[in-house]
Amino acid sequence: MIVNKRANDWHSQLTLGFINRQQTTQLTQRQHTGALRVQRALYPEPQYPEPQNDEFSTLSTKQTGICHVMVLYPPAGIATGDHLKINIDLSDNTHALLTTTGAGKWYGRGSDRNQESDNLNNQSKHNSNYASQKVQINLDKHARCEWLPQESIVYNQAYLQAQTQFDLAENSSLLTWDIVVFGRQAYQEKFVQGQYHNQLRIYREGKLIVYEQVNQSADSRWFVSPLAMNNKHVMGTFWAVPANATLDLAEMVKQLRAYIDENLNELGVYCTHTPHAICIRYLGDDVASCFSAFSQLRHLLREQWWQLAEHNPRIWAT
């Protein structure tokens, strides 16, 4: 139930469902309320020889059948009081790539909302004092999801909560990144007032395998500490979860690190892994470099894990 709703608040929800038909992933469910929308499904990926050693190749989506979907939010940014929910279901053997049409924006409060932040966790009382986005993506068996939004810009005086959760079934796989810019660099703006709360959960067969949370006020030492943001303005995190839950990730990390050392050595990109997933991080001040680095490393992962030819969504080049 939505409480304390103001006349200028936006409450939007988007529900998408994908199924596999003859090795082509099709967007068969599309429902929305409010301003959230998707453009029509696209199939821009090149023809590529089917993998010979993939035991699911006769069932899985072929490369030309990978479904690309662009999520857009016509108001152009998420303002205080806006609450967005995105729910996505990928059925067996589907492969969907979802991205955004441009940079996301978390707007700051207006001049009448410059008071100090209330407790953001008391949602029933302060629902209109912050903005939120909740993303829930469910992957059935052998499904592949690429949730790759373009960067999010956090304006000064923004108070936000972002929650993303993935529920993976057996042999499903995931590539997902989150790139955040604090302050509008073009205006020399810094994030000096507000609250940044971002949470990520990834489950495999109901077991939590990745959990990350940042919940910091703009005046926190987290933004200046050498152990955290170190006075940088761009932070990127890229998680990759393979289909084989028992796969030894050390060899893939070795390849990624070799590529970073040879091609991305000056960019502040680092790669490590947990028992269940690979994590790539960027910390710096150049969002274009972060996006380029993640895109290049994505190609390596897609080639090694899915035997796919290199391809980027065209919208990333605009």
Disulfide bonds with the S-S distance in Angstrom:
none
